[in-house]
Amino acid sequence: MTFFDYILSAVKQKLGAENLALEIPKEKSFGDFSTNIAMLGAKAERKNPREVAASLLPKIQELPFAESVEIAGPGFINIKIKDDLIIQYAHDDGVEKTSRPLTICLDYGSYNVAKALHVGHLRGSIVGDTFYRIARHLGHKPISYNHMGDWGKPMALVIAWIIKKFPRDWNKPDFKIDEDEFNGYYPAASAHAAENPDFMAQVLQIKKDFQDGNAEYGALYDKFMTISLAQMDEVVKRLGILPFDRNLGEMNAAKYLPEVEKILRKKNLLTPSDGATIINLKTESDTAPMPPLMFYDSRGADTYDSTDIATIYYRKITDAPDKIIYFTDYRQQLHFKQVFRAADMAGIFPLDGLEFPYYGGINGADGKPFKTRGGNVATLSDVIDSVDEAARARGQGLPDKTIKMIALAALKFNDLMHDVKSDYIFDPAAVVNFEGRTGPYILYTAVRLNSALKKSAFAAKDLKITNISDSFERDLLLKILDFPRTVRAAFEKRAPDILANYTYDLCQLANGFYHNCKISDDANRTAIAKKAADALAVCINLMGMEVPEEM
């Protein structure tokens, strides 16, 4: 049982109050823990909250770990814990694993074949990867998916453009695609199609034929798929995210559409509409618009909606997940409402097992979506390069490997510390600062603690914490002991920002301890520094960052 859970369980049992909640006050003068149970009880019994709190105080004071119990404000009860219990729990390593491990399919790649990864892929990649690490750390079984856009109109646009550009060679076995030119094909094809209806008609026909198994189109697809996968892999490595467990997209899902169609027809959910096939989703309880889902378009081709339903079906029969969670752009809200409802109506997957904790956008200093200096939509490589350049300018003289670690930490922490659903301003120069709420500050604190341990006269691994002599030691240890509750909250609320901001607070306390407590010739403080360094290392690892030797 974790430190927080032990305190909570003991207070609940003592007061006979299962609905009791404990908070950890930000202001230390309010104690180590606080509860508003007296205020809730007073409201129900129509009594004065402070009088109710006064009646509860003697019971809490009987608990062996209670140093002091006080009433504050309108009726809060503040509890200070004895140092002995803090020291006891400081020797407990690791996080208590979940008693109910879940199999969770995590969809956060969503990379598109034949398109350069852009700034919009940054948050999903970072947030999804961190959540994957958190889930695994807690004992769950996450399965990461890069659900690639490899099947619809974008593929047809690229195929049509290559045919237009190389009419005599595109279908020859020895035809090769120039990798440097390749990423320009899709935008060029899109622009041309917008101005030329005949070309767009050709694209739509190619889409249908490609999905029906046209061999020549399939061979061309295989060639540019190889290029795209290599480019995706390069960016994944640069971002420092874990390799995906599955790189499977709409093409794989399309194989299961016949089975899904049978399920939908058996439930009488498919309806013809102007040549297309749709699923009517609106119910009498809907107050907001709920348009129908298009399962097949008027040409009989698969749609983005239909392959997403088939994807859920595939994951169900392959992974048997308890949850399927999507970390993608906030603009997909209606789409996932439709897909989730259709999957639930068909009995393919229950609605309460499907989640979409969408993320907000990344803006430049002007408040508009972040772009390159030239005014173009930034690729993911552009974003990484901009932070690398800023880190190199800030950390002149540092080894190249260290610069890359600093840049990656700057990029990741800046993304993770913001509420997932909120937009934020991205400034490459600001995120590489060594002070403030930044990734480099987190790494600098870790390097500082590791350096102090190396200089200590004591071997930290052989030491135990034996006493607490001041508030710097005490506050730091309490923050370390709050890690299990924090990482659990980050998982349960699907909010990695909880972990990121906890890490920053931990660093502030660690630096306060470092500045005010001499470590090198004190065995007890060396043990506390080791505990802090270990806790910080876990946090950094969960965010996919690395600690350099020096900074």
Secondary structure, DSSP 8 states (H G I E B T S, - for coil): --HHHHHHHHHHHHHT-TT---B--SSGGG-SEEE-HHHHHHHHHT--HHHHHHHHHHHHHTSTTEEEEEEETTTEEEEEE-HHHHHHHHT--S----SS--EEEEE----BTTS--BGGGHHHHHHHHHHHHHHHHTT-EEEEEE--B-SSHHHHHHHHHHHHHSTTTTTSTT----HHHHTTHHHHHHHHHHH-HHHHHHHHHHHHHHHTT-HHHHHHHHHHHHHHHHHHHHHHHHHT----SEE--HHHHHTTHHHHHHHHHHTT-EEEETTEEEE----TT--S----EEEE-TTS-B-HHHHHHHHHHHHHHHH--SEEEE--BGGGHHHHHHHHHHHHHTTSS-GGGEE---B--EE-TTSSB-B-TTSSB-BHHHHHHHHHHHHHHHTTTS-HHHHHHHHHHHHHHHHHTS-TTS-EE--HHHHT-SSSSSHHHHHHHHHHHHHHHHHSSS-GGG-------SHHHHHHHHHHHTHHHHHHHHHHTT-THHHHHHHHHHHHHHHHHHHHS--TT-HHHHHHHHHHHHHHHHHHHHTT----S--
